[in-house]
């Protein structure tokens, strides 16, 4: 025992350094998405643990593998820990993650989103909101408990096995579905981004949707602020506590007194209840907080899309001169764009040739890795020795067969990291998460708790599923199996679940690979997942790339007319709701600055109806042009050919009538082109010049 402890000093030091590095990485990640100075400590600590513990599992699994199959040769031993240390590490990691996922983070999310002032009211609201969720969990646990108790009898170990098995099964279902989608989406996204022109069109096609959502979020925030303005006018007719509450809401919204007279005419005045209650003020506080963060979310997405479109357009335009200059560097720019020692020619070579080649290479590597993971999921029960993942990790020498060395630990960490990244990358494509999103330096507290809870929920099932890629005589020697896998395999139903269910990874893989989500959406009218890159390739109708290009040009033209050409370089820090940003005024103000008549804001419903009517008209016109038979298409081509032919001057004079017969000279429209409403033009779909329609 003393020899083992002495020989594991290097591994202990490595494990401590790894934990310190993980903690630093998580702190930087929190700083990127959360305002650390204003976020309360009761949120930062659980979110930190829910991220640091799952990341540490990526290192703990390879250490467990190497420790359970520890070779005698110290050169091949790798990083290992004693069995007692591993057992304590797994217990702390698992049960802390379990408590954060199922109890602490859901309660904290609703506590943050309650809108009440006092901690007591927030706790009551959080418990009441989570009651339905907890009842569903308890009902599922009761149904599973009946089966477990009938199979193994009522005992303390059976209850523990039931809790761990149910949490594992639910997490594995979500992990397999999301990972299957990500294994296809991540490499395909890299391949598509390698084409600069195609990437520019995809960015432009995404702009109209973000513009509409930003306009709706701004209008929704204005409606709520108008409601707050009306409420402030009545604050003298309410109780002292409610008056202070209204002042707190106004201070949080940064709505000054000067806005009272200007906000009301822009949006319809909402109807206030006859009696102001705590529930009404809490709901208003909650709606205002969500509306502010929703607007900040789409404002940040809008600025990021505009910046990406400008940079990508600069790369496309630089093909002729082969010199690339992005101008003033934006705070949102990547580290490559911040390199000042590059010349314009070397910068063009970097972005036009080197970066696309790197993306293609990474896409090919990730595609091969995705195929290996799917293959390993399919064959791990029938022929585990044919699992490619286990073949790349285990040693194949005769003296150290089926042992995991330091190189195998590195490869295992890379496999686990890619599986986790593919799973988490699918969160942006799934449409069932509501309005939750991660925003740079301005993520809503409820969204932060939800995302961290999902990461903690999915990591443990992914880690144990990774262990099942190895032969049974290897992964059953690990401490992780004795702690979790043995309890999952307590019943015959659970014994085969971790082997048979991952085969269903073929469903999301095939659905994403062959775009089955779009076909289901066309049949049913709705979908859970969609590929926005293939949603509207014709650029007509609702939000094509042509409309996105027009919106980008309008945004840049409006900024230049206002003398704000550097607005994209400014950080998109959250602007207090109720104030007009001096840097960026939003889509409504941009449209007004480009020459359009500035009119007061209309209600959100009428604005949405106008956009839908305009897009319906564009789609109808496009459909009329496309829905034609062979003969009509041939006639249109012949007509266009005849109209484009320039006739000589003497031929133009032949068709003119003299003045005494009512002829008119200097008709610019007749010169050089055949009139489509006369002569041959009438045979090929032409219309009369006076506007009449030919039936």
C-alpha positions as CSV (number, residue, x, y, z in Angstrom):
1,X,0.0,0.0,0.0
2,X,2.9,2.4,0.8
3,X,4.5,1.6,-2.5
4,X,1.3,2.4,-4.4
5,X,0.9,5.7,-2.6
6,X,4.5,6.6,-3.3
7,X,4.3,5.6,-6.9
8,X,1.1,7.6,-7.5
9,X,2.6,11.0,-6.4
10,X,3.1,12.0,-10.0
11,X,-0.4,11.0,-10.9
12,X,-1.8,12.9,-7.9
13,X,0.1,16.1,-9.0
14,X,-1.2,15.7,-12.5
15,X,-4.8,15.3,-11.3
16,X,-4.5,18.4,-9.1
17,X,-3.1,20.5,-11.9
18,X,-5.9,19.2,-14.2
19,X,-8.5,20.2,-11.7
20,X,-7.0,23.7,-11.4
21,X,-7.0,24.0,-15.2
22,X,-10.6,22.9,-15.4
23,X,-11.6,25.4,-12.7
24,X,-9.8,28.2,-14.5
25,X,-11.5,27.2,-17.8
26,X,-14.9,27.2,-16.3
27,X,-14.4,30.6,-14.7
28,X,-13.4,32.0,-18.1
29,X,-16.5,30.4,-19.6
30,X,-18.7,31.9,-16.9
31,X,-17.1,35.3,-17.5
32,X,-17.9,35.0,-21.2
33,X,-21.6,34.4,-20.7
34,X,-22.4,35.9,-17.4
35,X,-21.8,39.3,-15.8
36,X,-19.9,38.0,-12.8
37,X,-20.2,41.3,-10.8
38,X,-24.0,41.4,-10.9
39,X,-24.7,37.7,-10.8
40,X,-25.5,36.6,-7.3
41,X,-23.2,34.0,-5.6
42,X,-26.1,31.5,-5.1
43,X,-26.2,31.2,-8.9
44,X,-22.5,31.3,-9.7
45,X,-21.5,28.5,-7.4
46,X,-24.0,25.8,-8.6
47,X,-23.4,26.7,-12.2
48,X,-19.7,26.5,-11.6
49,X,-20.0,23.0,-10.1
50,X,-22.4,21.8,-12.7
51,X,-19.8,22.6,-15.4
52,X,-16.6,21.7,-13.6
53,X,-17.8,18.3,-12.5
54,X,-18.9,17.0,-15.9
55,X,-15.7,18.3,-17.5
56,X,-13.7,16.4,-14.9
57,X,-15.4,13.2,-15.9
58,X,-13.6,13.5,-19.3
59,X,-10.4,13.0,-17.3
60,X,-11.7,10.7,-14.6
61,X,-12.9,8.0,-17.1
62,X,-9.4,7.5,-18.7
63,X,-7.8,7.5,-15.3
64,X,-10.2,4.8,-14.2
65,X,-9.5,2.7,-17.2
66,X,-5.8,2.9,-16.8
67,X,-6.0,2.3,-13.0
68,X,-8.1,-0.8,-13.4
69,X,-5.8,-2.3,-16.0
70,X,-2.5,-1.0,-14.5
71,X,0.5,-2.5,-16.3
72,X,3.7,-3.4,-14.5
73,X,5.8,-1.3,-16.8
74,X,5.8,2.3,-15.4
75,X,6.5,3.7,-18.9
76,X,3.2,2.4,-20.0
77,X,1.3,3.0,-16.8
78,X,0.0,6.5,-17.5
79,X,-2.0,8.5,-15.0
80,X,-3.5,6.3,-12.3
81,X,-5.1,6.6,-8.8
82,X,-5.7,4.2,-6.0
83,X,-9.1,2.5,-5.8
84,X,-10.2,4.3,-2.7
85,X,-9.5,7.7,-4.3
86,X,-11.3,6.7,-7.5
87,X,-14.4,5.6,-5.5
88,X,-14.5,8.8,-3.5
89,X,-14.1,10.8,-6.7
90,X,-16.9,9.0,-8.4
91,X,-19.3,9.3,-5.5
92,X,-18.7,13.0,-5.1
93,X,-18.9,13.7,-8.8
94,X,-22.0,11.6,-9.4
95,X,-24.1,12.6,-6.4
96,X,-23.3,16.3,-6.6
97,X,-24.2,16.2,-10.3
98,X,-27.4,14.3,-9.5
99,X,-28.4,16.8,-6.8
100,X,-27.6,19.8,-9.1
101,X,-29.5,18.3,-12.1
102,X,-32.7,17.2,-10.5
103,X,-33.2,19.4,-7.4
104,X,-30.9,22.5,-7.0
105,X,-30.7,24.0,-10.5
106,X,-34.5,23.6,-11.3
107,X,-35.3,25.4,-8.0
108,X,-32.8,28.1,-8.6
109,X,-34.0,28.7,-12.1
110,X,-37.5,29.3,-11.0
111,X,-36.3,31.3,-8.0
112,X,-34.5,33.7,-10.3
113,X,-37.4,33.9,-12.7
114,X,-40.1,34.4,-10.1
115,X,-40.3,38.2,-10.1
116,X,-41.1,38.5,-6.4
117,X,-39.2,40.8,-4.1
118,X,-38.8,38.8,-0.9
119,X,-36.9,35.5,-0.7
120,X,-39.9,33.8,1.0
121,X,-42.2,34.6,-1.9
122,X,-39.5,33.5,-4.4
123,X,-39.1,30.2,-2.7
124,X,-42.8,29.5,-2.6
125,X,-43.1,30.3,-6.3
126,X,-40.1,28.1,-7.1
127,X,-41.6,25.2,-5.2
128,X,-45.0,25.6,-6.7
129,X,-43.6,25.9,-10.3
130,X,-41.4,22.8,-9.8
131,X,-44.3,20.8,-8.3
132,X,-45.6,19.5,-11.6
133,X,-42.1,18.6,-12.8
134,X,-41.3,16.8,-9.5
135,X,-44.7,15.0,-9.6
136,X,-43.9,13.6,-13.1
137,X,-40.5,12.5,-11.9
138,X,-42.0,10.8,-8.8
139,X,-44.7,9.1,-10.9
140,X,-42.0,7.6,-13.3
141,X,-40.0,6.6,-10.3
142,X,-43.0,4.9,-8.7
143,X,-43.8,3.0,-11.9
144,X,-40.1,1.8,-12.1
145,X,-40.1,1.1,-8.4
146,X,-42.9,-1.4,-8.7
147,X,-40.9,-3.4,-11.3
148,X,-37.7,-3.3,-9.3
149,X,-39.3,-4.3,-6.1
150,X,-41.1,-7.2,-7.7
151,X,-37.8,-8.3,-9.3
152,X,-35.5,-7.9,-6.3
153,X,-37.6,-7.3,-3.3
154,X,-37.8,-4.2,-1.1
155,X,-34.4,-3.2,0.1
156,X,-32.2,-0.1,0.5
157,X,-30.0,-1.2,-2.5
158,X,-33.1,-1.5,-4.7
159,X,-34.2,2.1,-4.0
160,X,-30.7,3.3,-4.8
161,X,-30.5,1.2,-7.9
162,X,-33.9,2.5,-9.0
163,X,-32.9,6.2,-8.6
164,X,-29.6,5.8,-10.4
165,X,-31.1,3.6,-13.2
166,X,-34.0,6.0,-14.0
167,X,-31.7,9.0,-14.1
168,X,-29.2,7.1,-16.3
169,X,-31.9,6.0,-18.7
170,X,-33.5,9.4,-19.2
171,X,-30.1,11.0,-19.7
172,X,-29.0,8.3,-22.1
173,X,-32.2,8.8,-24.2
174,X,-31.5,12.5,-24.6
175,X,-27.7,12.0,-25.1
176,X,-28.1,9.4,-27.9
177,X,-30.6,11.6,-29.8
178,X,-28.6,14.8,-29.5
179,X,-25.3,13.1,-30.2
180,X,-26.7,11.3,-33.3
181,X,-27.7,14.7,-34.7
182,X,-24.4,16.3,-33.8
183,X,-22.3,13.6,-35.3
184,X,-23.7,14.6,-38.7
185,X,-24.3,18.3,-38.2
186,X,-20.8,19.2,-36.9
187,X,-18.8,17.8,-39.9
188,X,-21.3,19.1,-42.4
189,X,-21.2,22.6,-40.9
190,X,-17.4,22.6,-41.4
191,X,-17.7,21.4,-45.0
192,X,-20.2,24.1,-45.8
193,X,-18.3,26.9,-44.1
194,X,-15.3,26.0,-46.2
195,X,-17.2,27.5,-49.2
196,X,-17.0,31.3,-48.6
197,X,-19.7,32.2,-51.1
198,X,-22.1,29.6,-49.7
199,X,-21.4,30.7,-46.2
200,X,-22.2,34.3,-47.1
201,X,-25.6,33.3,-48.5
202,X,-26.4,31.2,-45.4
203,X,-25.6,34.2,-43.3
204,X,-27.8,36.4,-45.4
205,X,-30.6,33.9,-45.4
206,X,-30.5,33.9,-41.5
207,X,-30.6,37.7,-41.3
208,X,-34.4,38.2,-42.0
209,X,-35.4,35.8,-39.2
210,X,-33.1,37.6,-36.7
211,X,-34.4,40.9,-37.9
212,X,-38.0,39.9,-37.4
213,X,-37.3,38.5,-33.9
214,X,-35.4,41.6,-32.9
215,X,-38.3,43.8,-34.1
216,X,-40.8,41.6,-32.2
217,X,-38.7,41.6,-29.1
218,X,-38.3,45.4,-29.3
219,X,-42.0,45.9,-29.7
220,X,-42.8,43.5,-26.9
221,X,-40.4,45.4,-24.6
222,X,-42.0,48.7,-25.6
223,X,-45.5,47.4,-24.8
224,X,-44.3,46.3,-21.4
225,X,-42.6,49.6,-20.7
226,X,-45.8,51.4,-21.8
227,X,-47.6,49.2,-19.2
228,X,-45.0,50.2,-16.6
229,X,-45.5,53.9,-17.6
230,X,-49.3,53.6,-17.0
231,X,-48.6,51.9,-13.7
232,X,-46.3,54.6,-12.5
233,X,-49.0,57.2,-13.1
234,X,-51.1,55.2,-10.6
235,X,-48.4,54.5,-8.0
236,X,-49.9,57.1,-5.6
237,X,-53.2,55.1,-5.5
238,X,-51.5,51.9,-4.3
239,X,-50.1,50.8,-1.0
240,X,-46.7,51.8,0.2
241,X,-45.1,48.4,-0.5
242,X,-46.5,48.3,-4.0
243,X,-45.3,51.9,-4.6
244,X,-41.7,50.8,-3.6
245,X,-42.1,47.7,-5.8
246,X,-43.1,49.9,-8.8
247,X,-40.1,52.1,-8.2
248,X,-37.8,49.1,-8.1
249,X,-39.2,47.9,-11.4
250,X,-38.7,51.3,-12.9
251,X,-35.1,51.5,-11.6
252,X,-34.3,48.0,-13.0
253,X,-35.8,49.1,-16.4
254,X,-34.0,52.4,-16.3
255,X,-37.2,54.2,-17.4
256,X,-36.8,57.9,-16.6
257,X,-39.7,60.3,-16.0
258,X,-39.1,61.9,-19.4
259,X,-40.2,58.7,-21.1
260,X,-43.7,58.8,-19.5
261,X,-45.0,61.3,-22.1
262,X,-43.2,59.8,-25.1
263,X,-43.7,56.1,-24.5
264,X,-47.5,56.0,-24.3
265,X,-48.4,57.3,-27.8
266,X,-46.1,54.9,-29.6
267,X,-47.8,51.7,-28.4
268,X,-51.4,51.1,-27.4
269,X,-52.0,51.8,-23.7
270,X,-52.6,48.4,-21.9
271,X,-55.5,47.9,-19.6
272,X,-54.4,47.8,-16.0
273,X,-56.3,45.8,-13.5
274,X,-58.6,47.6,-11.0
275,X,-56.6,46.2,-8.1
276,X,-52.8,46.0,-8.1
277,X,-51.8,42.8,-6.4
278,X,-48.5,41.1,-5.7
279,X,-49.1,38.5,-8.3
280,X,-49.6,41.1,-11.0
281,X,-46.5,43.0,-10.1
282,X,-44.4,39.8,-10.0
283,X,-45.7,38.8,-13.4
284,X,-44.9,42.2,-14.8
285,X,-41.4,42.0,-13.3
286,X,-40.9,38.6,-14.8
287,X,-42.1,39.6,-18.2
288,X,-39.9,42.7,-18.2
289,X,-36.8,40.7,-17.3
290,X,-37.5,38.2,-20.0
291,X,-38.2,40.9,-22.6
292,X,-35.0,42.8,-21.8
293,X,-32.9,39.7,-22.1
294,X,-34.8,38.6,-25.2
295,X,-34.0,41.9,-26.9
296,X,-30.4,41.7,-25.7
297,X,-30.2,38.2,-27.2
298,X,-31.4,39.1,-30.6
299,X,-29.5,42.4,-30.6
300,X,-26.3,40.5,-30.0
301,X,-27.2,38.0,-32.7
302,X,-28.0,40.8,-35.1
303,X,-24.7,42.6,-34.5
304,X,-22.8,39.3,-34.8
305,X,-24.5,38.4,-38.1
306,X,-23.9,41.8,-39.6
307,X,-20.2,41.6,-38.6
308,X,-19.9,38.1,-40.1
309,X,-21.6,39.2,-43.3
310,X,-19.3,42.2,-43.7
311,X,-16.2,40.1,-43.1
312,X,-17.3,37.3,-45.4
313,X,-18.3,39.8,-48.1
314,X,-14.8,41.4,-47.8
315,X,-13.2,38.0,-48.4
316,X,-15.4,37.4,-51.5
317,X,-14.6,40.9,-52.8
318,X,-10.9,40.5,-52.3
319,X,-10.6,37.7,-54.9
320,X,-9.9,40.2,-57.7
321,X,-7.2,42.3,-55.9
322,X,-6.1,39.4,-53.7
323,X,-5.7,41.9,-50.9
324,X,-7.8,41.7,-47.8
325,X,-8.4,44.3,-45.1
326,X,-11.1,44.1,-42.5
327,X,-10.7,47.7,-41.4
328,X,-11.1,48.4,-37.7
329,X,-11.2,45.2,-35.6
330,X,-14.4,44.5,-33.8
331,X,-14.4,43.2,-30.2
332,X,-16.4,40.2,-31.6
333,X,-13.7,39.3,-34.1
334,X,-11.7,36.1,-33.8
335,X,-8.1,36.0,-32.8
336,X,-7.1,35.6,-36.4
337,X,-8.6,38.9,-37.3
338,X,-6.6,40.6,-34.5
339,X,-3.3,39.6,-36.0
340,X,-1.7,42.9,-37.0
341,X,1.6,41.6,-38.5
342,X,-0.2,40.1,-41.5
343,X,-0.1,42.0,-44.8
344,X,-3.2,42.3,-46.9
345,X,-2.0,39.6,-49.3
346,X,-1.0,37.2,-46.6
347,X,-4.4,37.8,-44.8
348,X,-6.2,37.0,-48.1
349,X,-4.3,33.8,-48.4
350,X,-5.1,32.9,-44.8
351,X,-8.8,33.4,-45.1
352,X,-9.4,32.4,-48.7
353,X,-7.2,29.3,-48.8
354,X,-5.7,28.2,-45.5
355,X,-8.8,28.5,-43.3
356,X,-11.1,26.7,-45.8
357,X,-8.5,23.9,-46.2
358,X,-8.3,23.6,-42.4
359,X,-12.1,23.4,-42.2
360,X,-12.2,20.7,-44.8
361,X,-9.5,18.7,-43.1
362,X,-11.3,19.0,-39.7
363,X,-14.6,18.1,-41.4
364,X,-13.0,14.9,-42.9
365,X,-11.5,14.0,-39.5
366,X,-14.8,14.5,-37.6
367,X,-16.7,12.6,-40.3
368,X,-14.4,9.7,-39.9
369,X,-14.7,9.9,-36.1
370,X,-18.5,10.0,-36.4
371,X,-18.5,6.9,-38.5
372,X,-16.3,5.2,-35.9
373,X,-18.6,6.1,-33.1
374,X,-21.7,4.9,-34.9
375,X,-20.0,1.7,-35.8
376,X,-18.8,1.1,-32.3
377,X,-22.4,1.6,-31.0
378,X,-23.7,-1.0,-33.4
379,X,-21.1,-3.7,-32.8
380,X,-20.3,-3.3,-29.1
381,X,-22.8,-6.0,-28.0
382,X,-22.3,-8.5,-30.8
383,X,-18.5,-8.1,-31.3
384,X,-16.9,-5.7,-28.8
385,X,-13.4,-6.5,-30.1
386,X,-14.4,-4.9,-33.4
387,X,-15.2,-1.6,-31.7
388,X,-12.9,1.0,-33.4
389,X,-12.9,3.1,-30.2
390,X,-11.6,0.3,-28.1
391,X,-9.0,-0.7,-30.8
392,X,-7.6,2.8,-30.7
393,X,-7.2,2.9,-26.9
394,X,-6.2,-0.6,-25.8
395,X,-2.6,-1.7,-26.2
396,X,-2.1,-4.5,-28.8
397,X,1.3,-5.8,-27.7
398,X,1.4,-9.3,-26.5
399,X,3.1,-8.4,-23.2
400,X,0.5,-5.7,-22.4
401,X,-2.6,-6.8,-24.2
402,X,-5.9,-5.1,-23.3
403,X,-4.1,-2.5,-21.1
404,X,-4.5,1.3,-21.3
405,X,-1.3,3.4,-21.2
406,X,-0.8,7.1,-21.3
407,X,-1.3,7.3,-25.1
408,X,-4.6,5.4,-24.7
409,X,-5.7,7.8,-22.0
410,X,-5.1,10.8,-24.3
411,X,-7.1,9.1,-27.2
412,X,-9.9,8.2,-24.8
413,X,-10.1,11.8,-23.6
414,X,-10.3,13.0,-27.2
415,X,-13.1,10.5,-28.0
416,X,-15.1,11.6,-25.0
417,X,-14.5,15.3,-25.8
418,X,-15.8,14.9,-29.4
419,X,-18.9,12.9,-28.2
420,X,-19.7,15.7,-25.7
421,X,-19.1,18.5,-28.2
422,X,-21.4,16.7,-30.8
423,X,-24.1,16.4,-28.1
424,X,-23.9,20.0,-27.0
425,X,-23.7,21.3,-30.5
426,X,-27.2,20.1,-31.1
427,X,-28.7,22.4,-28.6
428,X,-28.9,25.3,-31.1
429,X,-30.8,23.1,-33.6
430,X,-33.5,21.8,-31.2
431,X,-36.6,23.9,-31.1
432,X,-38.2,22.5,-27.9
433,X,-36.1,24.5,-25.4
434,X,-38.3,27.6,-25.4
435,X,-36.7,31.0,-25.5
436,X,-33.6,30.0,-23.6
437,X,-30.3,31.1,-25.1
438,X,-26.7,31.9,-24.2
439,X,-25.8,35.5,-24.7
440,X,-22.4,37.0,-24.4
441,X,-22.0,38.7,-21.0
442,X,-25.8,38.9,-20.7
443,X,-27.2,35.4,-20.3
444,X,-30.5,35.3,-18.3
445,X,-30.1,33.5,-14.9
446,X,-32.8,31.0,-15.7
447,X,-31.2,30.1,-19.0
448,X,-27.8,29.7,-17.4
449,X,-29.2,27.3,-14.8
450,X,-31.0,25.3,-17.4
451,X,-28.1,24.9,-19.8
452,X,-25.7,24.0,-17.0
453,X,-28.3,21.4,-15.7
454,X,-28.5,19.8,-19.1
455,X,-24.7,19.6,-19.4
456,X,-24.6,17.9,-16.0
457,X,-27.5,15.6,-16.9
458,X,-26.0,14.3,-20.2
459,X,-22.3,13.8,-19.2
460,X,-22.7,10.8,-16.9
461,X,-24.7,8.7,-19.3
462,X,-22.3,9.6,-22.1
463,X,-19.3,8.6,-19.9
464,X,-20.8,5.2,-19.0
465,X,-21.9,4.6,-22.6
466,X,-18.3,5.2,-23.6
467,X,-17.2,2.4,-21.2
468,X,-19.5,-0.1,-22.9
469,X,-17.4,0.2,-26.1
470,X,-14.8,-1.9,-24.4
471,X,-15.0,-5.7,-23.9
472,X,-16.9,-6.8,-20.7
473,X,-13.8,-8.1,-19.0
474,X,-12.2,-4.7,-19.2
475,X,-15.0,-2.2,-18.4
476,X,-16.4,-4.4,-15.6
477,X,-13.1,-4.0,-13.7
478,X,-13.4,-0.3,-13.5
479,X,-14.6,1.6,-10.4
480,X,-17.3,3.4,-12.4
481,X,-18.9,0.0,-13.3
482,X,-18.9,-1.1,-9.7
483,X,-20.4,2.2,-8.6
484,X,-23.0,2.8,-11.4
485,X,-23.1,-0.1,-13.9
486,X,-23.6,-2.8,-11.4
487,X,-26.8,-1.1,-10.1
488,X,-28.1,-0.4,-13.6
489,X,-27.7,-4.1,-14.5
490,X,-29.6,-5.2,-11.3
491,X,-32.7,-6.1,-13.4
492,X,-32.9,-8.0,-16.7
493,X,-34.5,-5.0,-18.3
494,X,-31.7,-2.7,-17.3
495,X,-28.9,-5.2,-18.1
496,X,-29.5,-4.9,-21.9
497,X,-30.6,-1.3,-22.0
498,X,-27.2,0.2,-22.2
499,X,-26.3,-2.1,-25.1
500,X,-29.5,-2.2,-27.2
501,X,-30.8,1.3,-26.9
502,X,-27.7,3.1,-28.3
503,X,-28.4,1.2,-31.6
504,X,-31.2,3.8,-32.1
505,X,-28.6,6.4,-32.8
506,X,-29.2,5.4,-36.4
507,X,-32.5,7.3,-36.3
508,X,-31.2,10.8,-35.6
509,X,-28.1,10.1,-37.8
510,X,-30.3,9.2,-40.8
511,X,-32.8,11.9,-40.1
512,X,-30.1,14.5,-40.2
513,X,-28.1,13.0,-43.0
514,X,-31.1,12.8,-45.4
515,X,-33.0,15.8,-44.1
516,X,-36.0,13.8,-42.9
517,X,-36.9,16.6,-40.5
518,X,-37.7,18.9,-43.4
519,X,-39.9,16.3,-45.1
520,X,-41.8,15.6,-41.9
521,X,-42.3,19.3,-41.5
522,X,-43.7,19.6,-45.0
523,X,-46.2,16.8,-44.2
524,X,-47.2,17.7,-40.7
525,X,-46.6,21.5,-40.8
526,X,-44.2,21.6,-37.9
527,X,-40.9,20.1,-36.9
528,X,-38.6,19.6,-33.9
529,X,-35.3,20.0,-35.7
530,X,-34.6,21.8,-38.9
531,X,-31.7,22.6,-41.1
532,X,-31.8,26.3,-41.6
533,X,-29.2,26.2,-44.4
534,X,-31.5,24.2,-46.6
535,X,-34.8,25.7,-45.5
536,X,-35.2,28.3,-48.4
537,X,-32.5,27.9,-51.1
538,X,-34.5,29.7,-53.7
539,X,-34.2,33.0,-51.8
540,X,-37.9,33.8,-52.3
541,X,-40.7,33.9,-49.9
542,X,-40.1,34.2,-46.2
543,X,-36.5,35.3,-45.4
544,X,-34.3,34.4,-48.4
545,X,-30.7,35.4,-48.9
546,X,-31.8,38.2,-51.2
547,X,-33.9,39.8,-48.5
548,X,-31.1,39.3,-46.0
549,X,-28.6,41.1,-48.4
550,X,-31.0,44.0,-48.7
551,X,-31.3,44.2,-44.9
552,X,-27.6,44.1,-44.4
553,X,-27.1,46.9,-47.0
554,X,-29.8,48.9,-45.4
555,X,-28.2,48.5,-42.0
556,X,-24.7,49.5,-43.2
557,X,-26.1,52.4,-45.3
558,X,-28.1,53.7,-42.3
559,X,-25.1,53.5,-40.1
560,X,-22.9,55.4,-42.5
561,X,-25.5,58.1,-43.0
562,X,-25.8,58.6,-39.3
563,X,-22.0,58.8,-39.1
564,X,-21.9,55.5,-37.1
565,X,-19.8,53.5,-39.5
566,X,-17.9,52.1,-36.5
567,X,-21.0,50.7,-34.7
568,X,-20.1,47.2,-35.6
569,X,-16.8,47.6,-33.8
570,X,-18.4,48.6,-30.5
571,X,-19.2,45.9,-28.0
572,X,-22.8,44.8,-27.8
573,X,-23.1,45.4,-24.1
574,X,-26.6,45.2,-22.8
575,X,-28.4,48.6,-23.2
576,X,-30.8,49.3,-20.3
577,X,-34.3,48.8,-21.5
578,X,-36.2,52.0,-21.9
579,X,-33.2,54.0,-23.3
580,X,-32.2,54.6,-26.9
581,X,-28.7,53.4,-27.7
582,X,-26.5,56.0,-29.2
583,X,-24.6,53.3,-31.2
584,X,-27.3,51.2,-32.7
585,X,-30.9,52.0,-33.0
586,X,-32.4,48.7,-34.2
587,X,-34.2,47.8,-37.4
588,X,-37.0,50.3,-37.1
589,X,-34.7,53.3,-36.7
590,X,-32.4,52.0,-39.4
591,X,-35.2,51.8,-41.8
592,X,-36.3,55.3,-41.0
593,X,-32.7,56.7,-41.5
594,X,-32.5,55.3,-45.1
595,X,-35.0,57.6,-46.5
596,X,-38.3,56.0,-45.4
597,X,-40.9,58.1,-43.7
598,X,-40.5,57.9,-39.9
599,X,-43.8,56.9,-38.5
600,X,-44.7,56.0,-34.9
601,X,-44.3,52.4,-33.9
602,X,-47.3,50.2,-34.7
603,X,-48.5,47.3,-32.6
604,X,-46.5,44.1,-33.0
605,X,-49.4,42.2,-34.6
606,X,-49.9,44.8,-37.4
607,X,-46.2,44.9,-38.1
608,X,-46.1,41.1,-38.3
609,X,-49.1,41.2,-40.7
610,X,-47.4,43.7,-42.9
611,X,-44.2,41.6,-43.2
612,X,-46.2,38.5,-43.9
613,X,-48.3,40.3,-46.6
614,X,-45.2,41.6,-48.3
615,X,-43.5,38.2,-48.3
616,X,-46.7,36.5,-49.5
617,X,-46.8,39.0,-52.4
618,X,-43.1,38.2,-53.2
619,X,-43.7,34.5,-53.0
620,X,-46.8,34.7,-55.2
621,X,-44.8,36.7,-57.9
622,X,-42.0,34.1,-57.7
623,X,-44.5,31.3,-58.0
624,X,-46.1,32.9,-61.1
625,X,-42.7,33.1,-62.7
626,X,-41.8,29.5,-61.8
627,X,-45.2,27.7,-62.4
628,X,-45.2,27.6,-66.2
629,X,-45.3,24.8,-68.7
630,X,-42.8,24.0,-71.4
631,X,-44.5,26.1,-74.1
632,X,-44.9,29.2,-71.9
633,X,-41.2,28.9,-70.9
634,X,-40.2,28.6,-74.6
635,X,-42.4,31.6,-75.5
636,X,-40.9,33.7,-72.7
637,X,-37.4,32.9,-73.9
638,X,-38.2,33.8,-77.5
639,X,-39.9,37.1,-76.3
640,X,-36.9,38.0,-74.3
641,X,-34.6,37.3,-77.2
642,X,-36.7,39.5,-79.6
643,X,-37.0,42.3,-77.0
644,X,-33.2,42.3,-76.4
645,X,-32.4,42.7,-80.1
646,X,-31.5,46.3,-81.1
647,X,-33.0,47.4,-84.4
648,X,-31.2,49.8,-86.8
649,X,-32.5,53.4,-87.1
650,X,-33.9,52.9,-90.5
651,X,-36.0,50.0,-89.3
652,X,-37.3,52.1,-86.4
653,X,-38.5,54.8,-88.9
654,X,-40.5,52.2,-90.9
655,X,-43.0,51.6,-88.2
656,X,-43.6,55.3,-87.3
657,X,-46.6,57.2,-88.5
658,X,-46.1,60.7,-89.9
659,X,-47.3,63.8,-87.9
660,X,-50.3,64.4,-90.0
661,X,-51.6,60.9,-89.1
662,X,-51.1,61.5,-85.4
663,X,-47.6,60.2,-85.0
664,X,-45.4,61.3,-82.1
665,X,-41.7,61.9,-82.3
666,X,-39.1,61.2,-79.7
667,X,-40.8,58.2,-78.1
668,X,-37.9,56.9,-76.1
669,X,-39.7,53.7,-75.1
670,X,-40.1,52.5,-78.7
671,X,-36.4,53.1,-79.7
672,X,-34.2,50.1,-79.7
673,X,-36.7,47.5,-78.4
674,X,-39.8,45.9,-79.8
675,X,-43.1,46.9,-78.1
676,X,-44.3,43.9,-76.3
677,X,-47.9,45.0,-76.7
678,X,-47.9,45.1,-80.5
679,X,-47.0,42.9,-83.4
680,X,-45.0,39.8,-82.6
681,X,-44.8,40.6,-78.9
682,X,-48.5,39.9,-78.6
683,X,-47.9,36.3,-79.6
684,X,-45.3,35.7,-76.8
685,X,-47.1,36.9,-73.7
686,X,-46.8,40.7,-74.2
687,X,-49.2,43.1,-72.6
688,X,-50.7,46.2,-74.2
689,X,-48.9,49.5,-73.5
690,X,-52.0,51.1,-72.0
691,X,-52.1,48.6,-69.1
692,X,-54.9,46.3,-70.3
693,X,-54.6,42.6,-69.5
694,X,-54.8,40.1,-72.3
695,X,-57.1,37.2,-71.4
